[in-house]
Amino acid sequence: MRYYVGVNGEEVQALLNDGSLELEGEHMSATLHPLGATEAQMSLDGMRHRVYVRRTRAGWRIHTRGRTFEVTVEDERSRVIRELGGGMASRSNAPEVRAPMPGLIVRVLVDSGQEVEAGDGMLVIEAMKMENELKAEGAGLVGQIHVKPGQTVDKGDLLVSFESVTDE
Amino acid sequence: MFDTVLIANRGEIALRVIRACREEGLRSVAVYSSPDQEAPHVLAADQAVALGGTTPAESYLSEGLLLKAAADTGAGAIHPGYGFLAESAKFARSVEDANLTFIGPPSAAIEEMGDKPRARARMVTAGVPVVPGSGELSSIASAREVAEEIGFPIMIKAAGGGGGKGMHVVQNPADLKAAFERAQREAEGAFGDGRIYLERFLLRPRHIEIQILADENRILHLGERECSIQRRHQKLIEEAPSPCVDEVLRERLGAVAVQAAEAVGYLGAGTVEFLLEGSDFFFLEMNTRIQVEHPVTEMITGVDLVREQLRIALGYPALNGLDAPSPRGHALECRISAEDPQKDFLPSVGRVESLEIPTGPGIRWDGGIRVGFEVGLHYDPLLGKLIVHAENRAQAIERMRVALEELWIDGLATTQAYHLSVLGEEDFQAGALSIEYVQEHPELLRLVPPDLQKVAIATAVLCENHLDHEASLGVSDNKKVVGRQLSPWVQAGREW
């Protein structure tokens, strides 16, 4: 799987295949051994590193040897979906809402046929213990709703279609 | 005499005083504001008194509440720590008037040193060198006269000012008139007080200070500390001894510091601060209290300065009447504050989620936090001080680096990484310091070691991959994907 990694204002690509990581043309073996709630041992080409990990809204906060890094990671499929205009970060005239992350649908806040304004809550999805409200990116008429509360969804799944989109 | 000490402070220094009280066989009384109800110093003390309130003015600065707490608990002495009321002559006098012991110098000495122009005049009389300068200047002609006498560059300052406003460096005589007029206008505009004066401008001076201990019969010094690594007059890294002070200079500085303390009838622990330019030094001010950076002196001398404060207040001779010990090795201190160096040292707030304190030979942590403690905006952002002692400066730097790499405070941004960047920098390693160091090395604010960034990227990618992997496997098993009982990390990081 190819990943786009954002760190320190730069973007780098990482390719992960079966415990082998390719990072900016460099190949290395990579394994992660969790040690507790937020702690792990990262092994890169046999060299061990103590790391502390936190999930953040934007991605991951990684602390190692006195330094803290804010890292965002996006896989290839998510990027393609995002660039096509699906998901949370879609354009304002998005014709649909897609799951920005794997998780559990907690609530559906709209009905089919309902008019929504930009910023109106559409659904609540729970992932990583956090509830995330997916908001309408633009105004429009809600079409088909593809999920029910309690349903597990995968990243990129279609959640809500729009009947029509109001021009701005 | 007293057997109970009220500590009118919070955080690491309150804990430090409580420890010294325990060793001396004294009972300790903590005081606390509402948000500090479960703060470490409250939990550590023998007794604790609620002051209520949130802001310092409502709590740790409330003289009436502190005196009442002392009376209610039978405390015969008050230790002010540093900050808050530590240098309030008025508070020290109230404590004296209540027939309690103020653990510090007499209120008169605090007053003498607290008024900066008066302290300066007093030091001149006592033969202590101060930065050459003028009194209040009435005209450009008199400014020119003084400037020619002390030599350029000079610094023009507002008499009623502070915070850098109305301060101008003048490099040569031709620029004096314009700078004089501009400073006058600015001083008038900023402070409603157009009075200005001038001083010789010190070129990249170093901050050197001398630790003093005074009892009823003698005043002795325990050598110097260097605190040149500072930002906006806030010290970040301190060390002892200074890499630029030799035995001869140490004795000169020590003798002058003792003279300064004698001039005001000093008692207890105190610090005389100097600016050093080349081999010339100038009195800056005297801090009439224990200082944040006192541990570096403790590490190289073996003297417990806080316990000495208590013992001198109890009437014992300083150091039990012995001579000051010869220093051994080198000590460094890094102040770990809840400030984000990447965001111009903006204070960060949050809950301490986990805490790993480094340990090992020659490593000391004077901290004021614990897991679960909320760090707010009302008080000083100092979380703790990491202190190391080693055989020499190079080894102390290595020891500090390793200790900083082990330290982990989860939940808020700290100055930890910045310290690591300074320790690795050439000028710091060479001991080529000045109070301009932080400004002169802006690259250190954003320095990122590439090898550690690689580790962070790999970790994040593996965590993200695991999330995706688990999600695709776990559609039939809701609990596995969104298992409520598991922490985010366990969900993310379980091995696969």
Interface residues (C-beta under 8 A of the other chain):
Chain A: M1 Y3 V5 V7 N8 V12 A14 L16 L21 L23 M28 A30 T31 L32 H33 P34 G36 A37 T38 E39 A40 M42 L44 H49 V51 Y52 V53 R54 R55 G59 W60 I62 H63 T64 R65 G66 R67 T68 F69 V71 T72 V73 D75 M101 P102 G103 L104 E126 A127 M128 K129 M130 G150 T152 D154 K155
Chain B: E353 S354 L404 E405 E406 L407 W408 D410 A413 Q416 A417 L420 V448 P449 L452 Q453 K454 V455 A456 I457 A458 T459 A460 V461 L462 C463 E464 N465 H466 L467 D468 E470 A471 S472 G474 V475 N478 V481 V482 R484 S487 P488 W489 V490 Q491 A492 G493 R494 E495
